[in-house]
């Protein structure tokens, strides 16, 4: 008896497609290349302009009020402010996001509350940051939260690194939740069943099996969230005070700084832009180059860990 091998089916080439399909493909290529060209032009232009005006000493000097670049100092305080805000925001967003993702993926009970949580996460991802800033200003001006910020004449100002960082955590939270949940969903059920068969409880399975497996997804989501936190301006201007130095509010040195006001690289660029209050575009380009570098590093981290997550296979 002869055995005939099945002939592999060939996919039709683009030349065999209908005209509208070929036009759709050409449009997709055009839009993709256009998007890459815009991003490349943005990065190259800001990098070149930033290198022209960036000096190493600017990284170690605080901003000053001056009439030209030589009198305007550097942006040490904005750089430190950006790192402080990002650290506070992600210290809140990462554990909270992991907890929400685990609950939605592994429990989701009661269902009505789970659907409400999903809608809330989606709403946070699409809410304008100026709305979050206004809400935060109302919340942190209350007497109950007076210990988190400065007060003047018995009035709580509500502006501090604490208040700005806590509201910025709402920007990073959706990315941590989404990325962690996708990682948990990608783990086959037989992995959980094998853990249960060994006598592990559901909590032990989550802690010892599932969470270590989705670590690349958590890191990728956290890096994307950090990039959005660093790039925000509305919350910083309204909740951080936008002062050119880190002004403490009394008490222990670190606690004083966190309860005080300051600025970040985004507000520094905003103030020094040609349309800003100071109109020092050289300073703005130099600070923007540093921001581009930070974003590129975060994107590299995301790409590395996303590749690890995709390369992970569960059999």
SULLIN-V666939 format. One record per backbone hydrogen bond with DSSP energy under -1.0 kcal/mol. CO is the residue of the C=O (numbers start at 1). NH is the residue of the N-H. E is the energy in kcal/mol with one decimal. If there is no record, write none. Layout:
co->CO nh->NH e->E
co->CO nh->NH e->E
This chain:
co->13 nh->16 e->-1.5
co->14 nh->17 e->-1.2
co->18 nh->22 e->-2.2
co->19 nh->23 e->-2.4
co->20 nh->24 e->-2.1
co->21 nh->25 e->-2.3
co->22 nh->26 e->-2.5
co->23 nh->27 e->-2.4
co->24 nh->28 e->-2.2
co->25 nh->29 e->-2.4
co->26 nh->30 e->-2.4
co->27 nh->31 e->-2.8
co->28 nh->32 e->-2.3
co->29 nh->33 e->-2.7
co->30 nh->34 e->-2.6
co->31 nh->35 e->-2.4
co->32 nh->36 e->-2.2
co->33 nh->37 e->-2.4
co->34 nh->38 e->-2.4
co->35 nh->39 e->-2.3
co->36 nh->40 e->-2.6
co->37 nh->41 e->-2.6
co->38 nh->42 e->-2.4
co->39 nh->43 e->-2.5
co->40 nh->44 e->-2.9
co->41 nh->45 e->-2.5
co->42 nh->46 e->-2.2
co->43 nh->47 e->-2.3
co->44 nh->48 e->-2.6
co->45 nh->49 e->-2.6
co->46 nh->50 e->-2.5
co->47 nh->51 e->-2.7
co->48 nh->52 e->-1.8
co->49 nh->53 e->-1.1
co->50 nh->54 e->-1.9
co->55 nh->58 e->-1.8
co->56 nh->59 e->-1.4
co->57 nh->60 e->-1.6
co->58 nh->75 e->-2.6
co->61 nh->76 e->-2.8
co->69 nh->72 e->-1.2
co->72 nh->64 e->-2.1
co->75 nh->79 e->-1.7
co->76 nh->80 e->-2.7
co->77 nh->81 e->-2.8
co->78 nh->82 e->-2.3
co->79 nh->83 e->-1.9
co->80 nh->84 e->-2.5
co->81 nh->85 e->-2.5
co->82 nh->86 e->-2.4
co->83 nh->87 e->-2.3
co->84 nh->88 e->-2.6
co->85 nh->89 e->-2.5
co->86 nh->90 e->-2.4
co->87 nh->91 e->-2.1
co->88 nh->92 e->-1.1
co->89 nh->93 e->-2.7
co->90 nh->94 e->-2.4
co->92 nh->96 e->-1.5
co->93 nh->97 e->-2.9
co->94 nh->98 e->-2.6
co->95 nh->99 e->-2.4
co->96 nh->100 e->-2.4
co->97 nh->101 e->-2.5
co->98 nh->102 e->-2.7
co->99 nh->103 e->-2.3
co->100 nh->104 e->-2.6
co->101 nh->105 e->-2.3
co->102 nh->106 e->-2.9
co->103 nh->107 e->-1.7
co->103 nh->108 e->-3.0
co->110 nh->114 e->-2.1
co->111 nh->115 e->-2.7
co->112 nh->116 e->-1.9
co->113 nh->117 e->-2.3
co->114 nh->118 e->-2.3
co->115 nh->119 e->-2.2
co->116 nh->120 e->-2.1
co->117 nh->121 e->-2.4
co->118 nh->122 e->-2.2
co->119 nh->123 e->-2.3
co->120 nh->124 e->-2.4
co->121 nh->125 e->-1.7
co->122 nh->126 e->-1.0
co->123 nh->127 e->-1.0
co->128 nh->132 e->-1.4
co->129 nh->133 e->-2.4
co->130 nh->134 e->-2.2
co->131 nh->135 e->-2.3
co->132 nh->136 e->-2.7
co->133 nh->137 e->-2.2
co->134 nh->138 e->-1.8
co->135 nh->139 e->-2.2
co->136 nh->140 e->-2.8
co->139 nh->142 e->-1.4
co->143 nh->146 e->-1.5
co->145 nh->148 e->-1.6
co->146 nh->149 e->-1.3
co->150 nh->157 e->-2.3
co->152 nh->155 e->-1.6
co->155 nh->152 e->-2.5
co->160 nh->164 e->-2.2
co->161 nh->165 e->-2.8
co->162 nh->166 e->-2.5
co->163 nh->167 e->-1.9
co->164 nh->168 e->-2.3
co->165 nh->169 e->-1.4
co->168 nh->171 e->-1.5
co->168 nh->172 e->-1.2
co->169 nh->173 e->-1.9
co->172 nh->176 e->-1.7
co->173 nh->177 e->-2.5
co->174 nh->178 e->-2.6
co->175 nh->179 e->-2.2
co->176 nh->180 e->-2.3
co->177 nh->181 e->-2.5
co->178 nh->182 e->-2.2
co->179 nh->183 e->-1.9
co->180 nh->184 e->-2.3
co->181 nh->185 e->-2.5
co->182 nh->186 e->-1.6
co->184 nh->187 e->-1.0
co->188 nh->191 e->-1.1
co->189 nh->193 e->-2.5
co->190 nh->194 e->-2.1
co->191 nh->195 e->-1.6
co->192 nh->196 e->-2.4
co->193 nh->197 e->-2.3
co->194 nh->198 e->-1.0
co->195 nh->200 e->-2.0
co->196 nh->199 e->-1.8
co->201 nh->205 e->-2.5
co->202 nh->206 e->-2.3
co->203 nh->207 e->-2.5
co->204 nh->208 e->-2.8
co->205 nh->209 e->-2.1
co->205 nh->210 e->-2.3
co->206 nh->211 e->-2.7
co->209 nh->213 e->-1.2
co->210 nh->214 e->-1.6
co->214 nh->218 e->-2.3
co->215 nh->219 e->-2.5
co->216 nh->220 e->-2.3
co->217 nh->221 e->-2.5
co->218 nh->222 e->-2.4
co->219 nh->223 e->-2.3
co->220 nh->224 e->-2.1
co->221 nh->225 e->-2.4
co->222 nh->226 e->-2.3
co->223 nh->227 e->-1.9
co->224 nh->228 e->-1.7
co->225 nh->229 e->-2.2
co->226 nh->230 e->-2.7
co->227 nh->231 e->-1.4
co->229 nh->232 e->-1.1
co->233 nh->237 e->-2.8
co->234 nh->238 e->-2.0
co->235 nh->239 e->-2.3
co->236 nh->240 e->-2.1
co->239 nh->160 e->-2.1
co->240 nh->262 e->-1.8
co->245 nh->247 e->-1.0
co->247 nh->261 e->-1.6
co->252 nh->256 e->-3.6
co->253 nh->257 e->-1.9
co->254 nh->258 e->-2.3
co->255 nh->259 e->-1.9
co->256 nh->249 e->-1.0
co->258 nh->162 e->-1.8
co->260 nh->161 e->-1.0
co->261 nh->247 e->-1.7
co->262 nh->243 e->-1.3
co->264 nh->268 e->-2.1
co->265 nh->269 e->-2.5
co->266 nh->270 e->-2.3
co->267 nh->271 e->-2.3
co->268 nh->272 e->-1.9
co->269 nh->273 e->-1.1
co->271 nh->278 e->-2.5
co->271 nh->279 e->-1.0
co->273 nh->276 e->-2.3
co->280 nh->284 e->-1.8
co->281 nh->285 e->-2.8
co->282 nh->286 e->-2.1
co->283 nh->287 e->-2.5
co->284 nh->288 e->-2.5
co->285 nh->289 e->-1.9
co->286 nh->290 e->-1.4
co->287 nh->291 e->-2.1
co->288 nh->292 e->-2.5
co->289 nh->293 e->-2.1
co->290 nh->294 e->-2.3
co->291 nh->295 e->-2.5
co->292 nh->296 e->-2.5
co->293 nh->297 e->-2.2
co->294 nh->298 e->-2.3
co->295 nh->299 e->-2.6
co->296 nh->300 e->-2.1
co->297 nh->301 e->-2.2
co->298 nh->302 e->-2.5
co->299 nh->303 e->-2.5
co->300 nh->304 e->-2.4
co->301 nh->305 e->-2.3
co->302 nh->306 e->-2.5
co->303 nh->307 e->-2.0
co->304 nh->308 e->-1.6
co->305 nh->309 e->-2.3
co->306 nh->310 e->-2.3
co->307 nh->311 e->-2.3
